[in-house]
Amino acid sequence: MSKPHQITAIKGMNDILPPDSARWEWLEHVVRRVMAAHAYRNVRTPIMELTQLFTRGLGEVTDIVEKEMYSFQDRQDKHGDADHLSLRPEGTAGLVRAVAEHNLLYDGGKRLYYLGPMFRRERPQRGRYRQFHQVGAEALGFGGPEVDAEMILLAVALWRELGITNWRLELNSLGQPDERRQHRAALIAYFEQHQEQLDEDARRRLHSNPLRILDTKNPAMQALVEGAPKLIDYLGEASQKHFAAVQAILQASGIEWRINPRLVRGLDYYNLTVFEFITESLGAQGTICGGGRYDYLIEQIGGKPAPAVGWALGVERVLELLREEGVQVPEPAPDAYAVITGADAVAPAMRCLQALRAQGVAVQMHAAPGAGDAGMGSMKSQFKRADASGARYALIFGADELAAGEVTVKALRDGGGAQVRQPLADPAAWAGSLKSPADSKH
């Protein structure tokens, strides 16, 4: 019988395995702590939505909808009808759909956040995958510039908690729809006069979404784009006042930024303030967080009109940036490792370990290395594994200890190998001495 070929993961969709998964868990823990400090509450939405949510919310002529979504037709029901479904390519549209569907704003604005996997069918490369993960923060029901600034300061607080220092903040204002229409007309007229300099993408977008031409990465078009009409010159008094207020709050908070008139973001739902956090450490994938105000999205997907602002960051890119900046992420390790000298010690040892775990002590138990092994291995080999586990203590369940109703606690990291015996009958009485200093703070 021939051996079946090995099945591997889909290209661009990665397994996250120990020890790397510990970095993810640490980052998620920091995110939750920072969100809680700013009174943002977690929302979890399905990874699959009706395709219409994204075509209506993100815009039919965006790259995501045109090229990158994983979309398919569901099975037909008894009437022959079938829904068109898509794996979510981003998190805001689904969150806004949930807010509208469940009328979450009935009693006022909400500060919410999400984290989880997103899906886009694009060419996998460093920091860009087909299944990738985002953290997003959204404040809905608030229209003032102070919430735009709060959203930016929330991201800054997260960078500080993570230990990331290599970033810069870029700002722009997209104004309101009527102001963008005037700018759009000026853009089309400008680019029509220089059609011979436009690449294929720019020609395709010229009449459908000319604002996206400003975001081109084509070096041959940079001079042309630099000379294009700037949206900021078309802003009315109210939009200018809103943008100035955001900048004043950032300045008062000691945050540096620069205005980038070409910053347009990739989705159609933005208005007024838009922003990006950019790093020079990740090459082409330099944007680690981006967002802005989207006051019309809730109404676009069928909800009651309400203002909103938010951002999303790429988890993979942030983890890569942590590596580039040399940020030390805590490695998980048990408080103690159980060294078991014989089969007779297994049952009393496990009873003791369960009691210790109930007191919040993390304990790793030694086990026989293979199926059918008669013994637990030599003391030397067990201590070697105990040391490799990172545990601060070894718990020795030997014949002498069991005969005395005790367990030996030996220091592996501090105390120069000092050891003391503790009673097996009452693990709760000495469990606290095994906890790491970090555990005692919580």
C-alpha positions in Angstrom: 0.0 0.0 0.0 1.5 3.3 -1.0 2.0 6.0 1.6 -0.5 8.9 1.2 1.1 12.2 0.3 1.4 14.7 3.2 -1.3 17.4 3.3 0.1 20.9 4.0 -1.4 24.2 4.9 -2.9 26.4 2.2 -0.3 28.9 0.8 -0.4 32.1 2.7 -2.3 30.6 5.6 0.1 29.8 8.4 0.2 27.6 11.5 1.1 29.4 14.7 3.0 27.0 16.9 4.9 27.2 20.2 7.0 28.9 21.2 5.9 31.6 18.6 2.3 31.3 19.8 3.4 32.7 23.2 4.3 36.0 21.4 0.7 36.2 20.0 -0.8 35.5 23.4 1.4 38.2 25.0 0.4 40.7 22.4 -3.3 39.9 22.8 -2.9 40.3 26.5 -1.4 43.7 26.1 -4.1 44.7 23.7 -6.9 43.7 26.1 -5.2 45.6 28.9 -4.9 48.8 26.9 -8.4 48.5 25.6 -9.8 48.0 29.1 -7.8 51.1 30.3 -9.6 53.2 27.7 -13.0 51.6 28.4 -13.3 49.7 25.0 -15.3 46.5 25.1 -14.8 43.4 23.0 -17.0 42.4 20.0 -16.8 39.1 18.1 -18.4 38.8 14.7 -18.5 35.9 12.2 -15.6 35.4 9.8 -18.2 35.0 7.0 -20.7 37.6 5.9 -23.0 38.3 3.0 -20.9 39.6 0.1 -23.2 42.6 -0.2 -22.0 43.9 3.1 -18.5 44.4 1.6 -19.5 45.6 -1.8 -21.9 48.2 -0.3 -19.6 49.1 2.6 -16.1 49.0 1.2 -16.9 50.1 -2.4 -17.3 48.0 -5.5 -14.2 49.5 -7.2 -11.8 49.0 -4.3 -8.9 46.5 -4.8 -10.3 44.3 -2.0 -13.7 43.8 -3.5 -12.5 43.6 -7.1 -9.5 41.3 -6.7 -8.9 40.0 -3.2 -12.1 38.7 -1.5 -12.7 34.9 -1.1 -16.4 34.8 -2.3 -18.6 32.0 -3.2 -22.3 31.0 -3.6 -23.9 29.1 -0.8 -25.9 25.9 -1.4 -29.4 26.5 -2.7 -32.3 26.4 -0.4 -35.6 24.5 -1.2 -36.7 27.5 -3.3 -33.6 27.4 -5.4 -32.2 30.6 -3.8 -28.6 30.9 -2.6 -26.7 33.6 -0.7 -23.5 35.1 -2.0 -21.0 34.8 0.9 -17.5 36.1 1.6 -14.8 35.5 4.1 -14.3 38.9 5.9 -11.4 40.9 4.3 -11.5 43.4 7.2 -13.3 43.9 10.5 -15.0 47.3 10.4 -17.9 46.4 8.1 -18.9 43.3 10.1 -18.7 45.2 13.4 -20.8 48.1 12.0 -23.3 45.5 10.7 -23.6 44.0 14.2 -24.0 47.4 15.8 -26.8 48.3 13.4 -28.5 44.9 13.5 -28.6 44.8 17.3 -29.3 48.5 17.8 -26.3 48.9 20.1 -26.4 52.7 19.9 -30.0 53.0 21.3 -28.6 54.4 24.6 -25.6 56.3 23.3 -22.2 55.9 21.7 -20.1 52.7 22.2 -16.4 52.1 22.3 -15.6 48.6 20.9 -12.7 46.5 19.7 -12.2 43.2 17.9 -9.3 40.9 17.1 -9.2 37.9 14.8 -8.4 36.5 11.4 -9.2 38.2 8.1 -8.8 36.8 4.5 -7.6 38.3 1.3 -6.4 36.4 -1.8 -3.2 38.2 -2.6 0.4 37.2 -3.2 1.9 36.1 0.1 5.0 38.0 1.2 6.7 39.3 4.4 4.0 40.8 6.6 1.2 40.1 4.0 -0.7 36.8 4.1 -3.9 35.3 2.8 -5.1 34.7 6.3 -3.9 37.5 8.5 -5.0 38.9 11.8 -6.1 42.3 12.8 -6.9 44.2 16.0 -9.4 47.0 15.5 -10.8 49.7 17.7 -14.0 51.5 16.8 -15.9 54.4 18.5 -19.4 54.7 17.2 -22.0 57.4 18.0 -19.4 60.1 18.6 -19.0 62.9 16.0 -16.4 65.2 17.7 -12.7 65.7 16.8 -11.8 64.7 20.4 -12.7 61.1 19.6 -10.6 61.1 16.5 -7.7 62.2 18.7 -8.6 59.7 21.4 -8.4 56.9 18.8 -4.9 58.0 17.7 -3.8 58.3 21.3 -5.1 54.8 22.0 -2.8 53.4 19.3 0.1 55.4 20.7 -0.6 54.0 24.2 -0.5 50.5 22.7 2.9 51.2 21.0 4.2 52.3 24.4 2.9 49.3 26.2 4.4 47.0 23.5 7.8 48.8 23.6 7.6 49.8 19.9 9.4 53.1 19.2 10.1 53.2 15.5 7.0 54.7 14.1 5.7 58.0 12.6 2.1 59.3 12.4 0.7 60.7 9.1 -2.6 62.6 9.0 -4.9 63.9 6.3 -8.5 65.0 6.0 -10.8 63.6 3.3 -13.5 66.2 4.1 -17.1 65.5 3.4 -18.8 63.9 0.3 -19.6 67.2 -1.4 -16.0 68.4 -0.9 -14.7 65.2 -2.3 -17.0 65.4 -5.3 -15.5 68.8 -6.2 -12.0 67.4 -5.7 -12.9 64.3 -7.7 -13.9 66.4 -10.7 -10.6 68.4 -10.5 -8.6 65.2 -10.3 -10.3 63.7 -13.3 -9.7 66.8 -15.3 -6.1 66.9 -14.2 -5.3 63.3 -15.0 -7.2 63.4 -18.3 -4.7 66.1 -19.4 -1.9 63.6 -18.7 -3.4 60.3 -19.8 -0.2 59.3 -21.6 1.6 59.2 -18.2 -1.0 56.9 -16.5 -0.4 53.3 -16.0 -3.0 50.6 -16.5 -4.3 50.7 -13.0 -4.6 54.5 -13.1 -6.5 54.4 -16.4 -8.9 51.9 -15.0 -9.5 54.0 -11.9 -9.7 57.4 -13.6 -13.5 57.7 -13.7 -14.4 55.1 -11.1 -12.1 56.0 -8.2 -9.6 58.7 -9.1 -8.7 59.3 -5.5 -7.0 55.9 -5.4 -4.6 57.0 -8.1 -2.9 59.3 -5.5 -1.9 56.1 -3.6 0.0 54.6 -6.5 3.3 52.9 -5.8 4.5 53.3 -9.4 7.7 55.3 -9.3 7.1 56.6 -12.9 3.9 58.4 -11.7 5.2 60.0 -8.5 5.9 63.4 -10.1 2.5 63.5 -11.8 0.7 62.6 -8.6 2.7 65.3 -6.6 1.3 67.9 -9.0 -2.3 66.7 -8.7 -5.0 68.9 -7.0 -4.9 68.4 -3.2 -8.1 67.5 -1.4 -7.2 69.6 1.6 -7.5 72.7 -0.6 -11.2 71.9 -1.2 -12.2 71.5 2.5 -14.9 73.8 3.7 -14.8 75.7 7.0 -16.4 72.9 9.1 -14.0 70.3 7.8 -11.0 72.6 8.4 -12.1 73.3 11.9 -12.6 69.6 12.7 -9.1 68.8 11.4 -7.5 71.7 13.2 -9.1 70.5 16.5 -7.7 67.0 16.1 -4.2 68.4 15.5 -4.5 70.8 18.6 -5.3 67.8 20.9 -2.4 65.8 19.5 0.0 68.8 20.0 -1.2 69.2 23.6 -0.6 65.5 24.2 3.0 65.8 22.9 2.4 63.7 19.7 4.3 64.5 16.5 2.8 64.0 13.1 3.0 65.2 9.5 0.2 66.0 7.1 0.3 63.8 4.0 -2.1 65.1 1.4 -1.8 61.8 -0.6 -3.0 59.7 2.3 -6.4 58.5 1.1 -6.7 55.0 2.7 -7.9 52.1 0.6 -11.6 52.0 1.4 -14.5 54.1 0.2 -16.2 54.6 3.6 -13.8 57.2 5.1 -14.5 60.9 5.6 -12.8 63.8 7.5 -9.8 62.5 9.5 -7.7 59.7 8.2 -4.3 58.5 9.6 -1.6 55.9 9.4 1.2 54.8 11.6 4.2 53.9 9.5 7.6 52.2 10.3 10.8 52.2 8.3 11.7 48.7 9.7 9.5 46.5 7.5 10.4 47.5 4.0 7.4 47.8 1.6 4.9 46.7 4.3 5.5 49.9 6.4 1.9 50.7 7.5 1.3 49.0 10.8 -2.0 50.7 11.7 -4.4 52.8 9.8 -7.9 54.2 10.1 -10.1 57.3 10.2 -13.6 58.6 10.5 -16.5 56.9 8.7 -19.7 58.8 9.5 -21.8 57.4 6.7 -21.0 53.6 6.8 -23.8 52.7 9.2 -26.4 54.3 7.0 -24.8 52.7 3.9 -25.4 49.2 5.2 -29.0 50.0 6.3 -28.7 51.2 9.9 -29.7 54.5 11.5 -27.2 57.2 10.6 -24.5 57.7 13.2 -20.9 59.0 13.2 -18.0 56.7 13.8 -14.2 56.5 13.8 -11.7 53.6 14.1 -8.5 51.9 13.2 -7.0 48.5 12.5 -3.5 47.1 12.9 -1.9 44.0 11.4 -0.9 41.6 14.1 1.7 39.8 11.9 3.3 43.1 11.0 3.4 44.3 14.6 5.0 41.0 15.8 7.6 41.3 13.0 8.3 44.9 14.1 8.8 43.7 17.7 11.4 41.3 16.4 13.1 44.0 14.3 13.3 46.3 17.3 14.6 43.6 19.6 11.7 43.9 22.1 11.9 41.0 24.5 8.6 39.2 24.8 8.2 37.1 28.1 8.6 33.4 27.5 6.0 31.3 29.3 7.4 28.8 31.8 5.8 26.7 34.6 6.4 27.7 38.2 7.4 24.1 39.0 8.3 20.8 37.4 7.4 17.5 39.0 10.2 14.9 39.2 8.7 11.5 39.7 11.0 8.7 40.7 8.7 5.7 40.2 5.3 4.3 39.3 4.2 4.3 42.9 4.7 8.1 43.1 2.5 8.9 40.2 -0.9 8.9 41.9 0.1 10.9 45.1 2.1 13.3 42.9 -0.8 14.0 40.6 -3.1 14.6 43.6 -0.6 17.1 44.9 -0.2 18.8 41.5 -4.0 19.2 41.1 -4.2 20.9 44.5 -1.3 23.3 43.6 -2.9 24.2 40.2 -6.2 25.0 42.1 -4.1 27.6 44.0 -2.9 29.1 40.7 0.5 27.4 40.5 1.6 26.3 37.0 3.1 22.9 37.2 4.5 20.6 34.5 4.5 16.9 35.3 7.2 14.6 34.0 5.8 11.7 31.9 7.3 8.5 30.4 8.9 9.5 27.1 7.3 6.8 24.9 4.5 4.3 24.6 5.2 1.1 26.6 8.1 2.6 28.7 8.2 0.9 32.0 9.8 3.8 34.0 9.8 7.5 34.2 13.5 8.0 33.3 16.5 8.6 35.5 16.6 11.5 38.0 19.4 13.1 35.9 17.3 13.1 32.7 14.3 14.4 34.6 16.2 17.3 36.1 17.6 18.1 32.7 14.0 18.4 31.4 13.0 20.4 34.5 15.8 22.9 33.8 14.9 23.1 30.1 11.2 23.8 31.0 12.2 27.1 32.6 10.6 26.2 35.9 11.8 28.0 39.0 11.4 24.9 41.2 11.6 21.1 41.0 9.1 19.1 43.0 10.7 15.8 43.9 8.4 12.9 44.6 10.9 10.2 45.8 10.4 7.1 47.9 11.8 8.7 51.0 9.6 11.8 50.6 6.5 9.7 50.1 7.2 7.5 53.1 7.4 10.7 55.2 4.2 12.2 53.6 6.3 15.0 52.1 7.7 16.4 48.8 11.0 18.1 48.3 11.0 21.6 46.7 14.3 22.4 45.1 15.2 25.9 43.7 16.4 25.7 40.1 16.9 29.3 39.3 17.5 31.3 42.5 18.8 30.2 45.9 21.7 28.1 44.6 19.8 24.8 44.6 18.4 25.2 48.1 15.7 22.7 49.0 13.1 22.2 51.6 10.5 19.6 52.3 6.8 20.4 52.4 3.8 18.3 53.6 1.8 16.5 50.9 -1.3 16.7 53.0 -1.7 20.5 52.7 -0.3 21.9 49.4 -2.4 25.0 49.7 -0.3 26.1 52.7 2.9 26.4 50.7 1.6 26.9 47.1 2.2 30.7 47.4 6.0 30.1 47.8 6.1 28.6 44.3 4.5 31.5 42.4 6.6 33.8 40.4 6.7 37.5 41.4 4.7 38.4 38.2 1.9 36.0 39.4 1.7 37.6 42.8 0.8 41.0 41.2 -2.5 39.7 39.8 
